[in-house]
Amino acid sequence: MDGSARVMCMSVPKLAYKIINLNLTSVMRLSQRVGRHMVARGTGSVINVTSPATLRPWPAITAYGAAKAAVLNLSQALAQEWAAAHVRVNAVSPGWIRTDINRAFTQNAAAEAATAVDVPLGRWGVPDDVCGALLWLASDASSYVTGAHITIDGAVPEDWRALRIDRTWADSE
């Protein structure tokens, strides 16, 4: 078995369960708890956070991607279940945002530049880029929006690998 084929096959089940518990089970439990109160009140807005891995499977983070994809499915299902009670449920998917979790990339100039090349806007996002979408979804300005999945990623396409291939081809002309 080559190295890439072994990653998920050889992963530690406890770690996979921990990742799923953190990224899916906790979201489901919190949604149930707050949703119960919002449904009783007849109003509310739940905003769940997914990831680019929600729609773009990446090797070596299989459990994480599966959990985030399930969060999107959960969000869209709850949007349908709770719509009659005027409780909206949406999901946002931040891309490359300059935060502590991405410090390994942003503190390495070469890694930071290489990552920004794959973003059509040509830069890393900042937390305020995400906050605007969150504020809109939480406000009455989005009162007819439920079950939506908003990507906040500088227009990185679902097949982000195509960007590098296209750029390589364009540079060779």
DOLOGU-83946 format. One record per residue (C-alpha): residue number from 1; residue in one letter; chain; x, y, z. Coordinates in steps of 0.2 Angstrom, whole numbers. Layout:
N
{k NUM r a c A px X py Y pz Z}
...
This chain:
173
{k 1 r m c A px 0 py 0 pz 0}
{k 2 r d c A px 8 py 17 pz -5}
{k 3 r g c A px 8 py 31 pz 8}
{k 4 r s c A px -7 py 40 pz 1}
{k 5 r a c A px -18 py 25 pz 2}
{k 6 r r c A px -13 py 21 pz 20}
{k 7 r v c A px -18 py 38 pz 27}
{k 8 r m c A px -36 py 34 pz 31}
{k 9 r c c A px -34 py 15 pz 32}
{k 10 r m c A px -20 py 17 pz 45}
{k 11 r s c A px -28 py 32 pz 55}
{k 12 r v c A px -31 py 29 pz 73}
{k 13 r p c A px -50 py 27 pz 76}
{k 14 r k c A px -49 py 36 pz 92}
{k 15 r l c A px -43 py 52 pz 83}
{k 16 r a c A px -56 py 50 pz 70}
{k 17 r y c A px -70 py 49 pz 83}
{k 18 r k c A px -62 py 64 pz 92}
{k 19 r i c A px -62 py 74 pz 76}
{k 20 r i c A px -80 py 69 pz 72}
{k 21 r n c A px -86 py 73 pz 90}
{k 22 r l c A px -78 py 90 pz 90}
{k 23 r n c A px -83 py 95 pz 72}
{k 24 r l c A px -100 py 87 pz 71}
{k 25 r t c A px -107 py 80 pz 87}
{k 26 r s c A px -104 py 96 pz 96}
{k 27 r v c A px -113 py 106 pz 83}
{k 28 r m c A px -128 py 94 pz 83}
{k 29 r r c A px -129 py 95 pz 102}
{k 30 r l c A px -128 py 114 pz 102}
{k 31 r s c A px -140 py 116 pz 88}
{k 32 r q c A px -153 py 105 pz 97}
{k 33 r r c A px -151 py 115 pz 113}
{k 34 r v c A px -153 py 132 pz 106}
{k 35 r g c A px -165 py 126 pz 93}
{k 36 r r c A px -177 py 120 pz 106}
{k 37 r h c A px -178 py 138 pz 113}
{k 38 r m c A px -179 py 147 pz 97}
{k 39 r v c A px -193 py 136 pz 90}
{k 40 r a c A px -202 py 139 pz 107}
{k 41 r r c A px -200 py 158 pz 104}
{k 42 r g c A px -204 py 157 pz 86}
{k 43 r t c A px -189 py 166 pz 80}
{k 44 r g c A px -170 py 164 pz 78}
{k 45 r s c A px -155 py 161 pz 68}
{k 46 r v c A px -142 py 147 pz 69}
{k 47 r i c A px -126 py 149 pz 59}
{k 48 r n c A px -115 py 134 pz 58}
{k 49 r v c A px -97 py 135 pz 52}
{k 50 r t c A px -91 py 123 pz 39}
{k 51 r s c A px -75 py 123 pz 29}
{k 52 r p c A px -68 py 122 pz 12}
{k 53 r a c A px -66 py 103 pz 15}
{k 54 r t c A px -85 py 102 pz 16}
{k 55 r l c A px -86 py 102 pz -3}
{k 56 r r c A px -68 py 99 pz -8}
{k 57 r p c A px -61 py 82 pz -1}
{k 58 r w c A px -43 py 83 pz 4}
{k 59 r p c A px -32 py 68 pz 8}
{k 60 r a c A px -26 py 66 pz 26}
{k 61 r i c A px -41 py 76 pz 33}
{k 62 r t c A px -54 py 63 pz 29}
{k 63 r a c A px -63 py 63 pz 45}
{k 64 r y c A px -63 py 82 pz 47}
{k 65 r g c A px -70 py 84 pz 29}
{k 66 r a c A px -83 py 71 pz 32}
{k 67 r a c A px -88 py 80 pz 48}
{k 68 r k c A px -89 py 97 pz 40}
{k 69 r a c A px -99 py 90 pz 26}
{k 70 r a c A px -111 py 82 pz 38}
{k 71 r v c A px -113 py 99 pz 47}
{k 72 r l c A px -119 py 107 pz 30}
{k 73 r n c A px -131 py 93 pz 28}
{k 74 r l c A px -137 py 95 pz 46}
{k 75 r s c A px -139 py 114 pz 43}
{k 76 r q c A px -149 py 112 pz 28}
{k 77 r a c A px -160 py 98 pz 36}
{k 78 r l c A px -163 py 109 pz 51}
{k 79 r a c A px -167 py 124 pz 40}
{k 80 r q c A px -182 py 114 pz 33}
{k 81 r e c A px -187 py 106 pz 50}
{k 82 r w c A px -187 py 123 pz 59}
{k 83 r a c A px -193 py 135 pz 45}
{k 84 r a c A px -211 py 134 pz 50}
{k 85 r a c A px -206 py 141 pz 67}
{k 86 r h c A px -197 py 155 pz 59}
{k 87 r v c A px -180 py 149 pz 64}
{k 88 r r c A px -167 py 150 pz 51}
{k 89 r v c A px -152 py 139 pz 49}
{k 90 r n c A px -137 py 143 pz 38}
{k 91 r a c A px -119 py 138 pz 36}
{k 92 r v c A px -103 py 148 pz 32}
{k 93 r s c A px -87 py 141 pz 25}
{k 94 r p c A px -72 py 152 pz 28}
{k 95 r g c A px -57 py 149 pz 17}
{k 96 r w c A px -40 py 155 pz 20}
{k 97 r i c A px -42 py 167 pz 34}
{k 98 r r c A px -28 py 175 pz 43}
{k 99 r t c A px -31 py 167 pz 61}
{k 100 r d c A px -21 py 158 pz 74}
{k 101 r i c A px -26 py 141 pz 66}
{k 102 r n c A px -17 py 146 pz 50}
{k 103 r r c A px -2 py 153 pz 59}
{k 104 r a c A px 10 py 139 pz 51}
{k 105 r f c A px 6 py 146 pz 34}
{k 106 r t c A px 5 py 165 pz 38}
{k 107 r q c A px 21 py 165 pz 47}
{k 108 r n c A px 30 py 157 pz 33}
{k 109 r a c A px 32 py 170 pz 19}
{k 110 r a c A px 34 py 156 pz 5}
{k 111 r a c A px 19 py 146 pz 11}
{k 112 r e c A px 8 py 162 pz 13}
{k 113 r a c A px 12 py 168 pz -4}
{k 114 r a c A px 9 py 151 pz -12}
{k 115 r t c A px -8 py 149 pz -3}
{k 116 r a c A px -13 py 167 pz -9}
{k 117 r v c A px -9 py 162 pz -27}
{k 118 r d c A px -23 py 150 pz -27}
{k 119 r v c A px -35 py 163 pz -21}
{k 120 r p c A px -43 py 173 pz -36}
{k 121 r l c A px -44 py 189 pz -25}
{k 122 r g c A px -25 py 186 pz -23}
{k 123 r r c A px -25 py 188 pz -4}
{k 124 r w c A px -28 py 179 pz 12}
{k 125 r g c A px -45 py 184 pz 21}
{k 126 r v c A px -46 py 193 pz 37}
{k 127 r p c A px -58 py 189 pz 51}
{k 128 r d c A px -68 py 205 pz 46}
{k 129 r d c A px -72 py 196 pz 30}
{k 130 r v c A px -81 py 183 pz 39}
{k 131 r c c A px -89 py 194 pz 52}
{k 132 r g c A px -99 py 204 pz 38}
{k 133 r a c A px -107 py 188 pz 32}
{k 134 r l c A px -111 py 182 pz 50}
{k 135 r l c A px -119 py 199 pz 55}
{k 136 r w c A px -130 py 198 pz 39}
{k 137 r l c A px -136 py 181 pz 42}
{k 138 r a c A px -139 py 185 pz 60}
{k 139 r s c A px -149 py 200 pz 56}
{k 140 r d c A px -167 py 203 pz 49}
{k 141 r a c A px -159 py 208 pz 33}
{k 142 r s c A px -158 py 190 pz 29}
{k 143 r s c A px -175 py 185 pz 35}
{k 144 r y c A px -179 py 175 pz 19}
{k 145 r v c A px -162 py 166 pz 19}
{k 146 r t c A px -162 py 148 pz 27}
{k 147 r g c A px -153 py 133 pz 22}
{k 148 r a c A px -139 py 143 pz 13}
{k 149 r h c A px -121 py 139 pz 12}
{k 150 r i c A px -110 py 154 pz 10}
{k 151 r t c A px -92 py 152 pz 5}
{k 152 r i c A px -81 py 166 pz 11}
{k 153 r d c A px -65 py 161 pz 2}
{k 154 r g c A px -60 py 174 pz -11}
{k 155 r a c A px -68 py 164 pz -26}
{k 156 r v c A px -58 py 149 pz -24}
{k 157 r p c A px -67 py 136 pz -35}
{k 158 r e c A px -73 py 119 pz -29}
{k 159 r d c A px -59 py 112 pz -39}
{k 160 r w c A px -45 py 123 pz -32}
{k 161 r r c A px -31 py 112 pz -40}
{k 162 r a c A px -37 py 118 pz -57}
{k 163 r l c A px -30 py 136 pz -53}
{k 164 r r c A px -12 py 130 pz -51}
{k 165 r i c A px -14 py 119 pz -67}
{k 166 r d c A px -21 py 134 pz -77}
{k 167 r r c A px -8 py 146 pz -70}
{k 168 r t c A px 6 py 134 pz -75}
{k 169 r w c A px -1 py 131 pz -92}
{k 170 r a c A px -3 py 150 pz -95}
{k 171 r d c A px 15 py 154 pz -88}
{k 172 r s c A px 22 py 142 pz -101}
{k 173 r e c A px 16 py 151 pz -116}
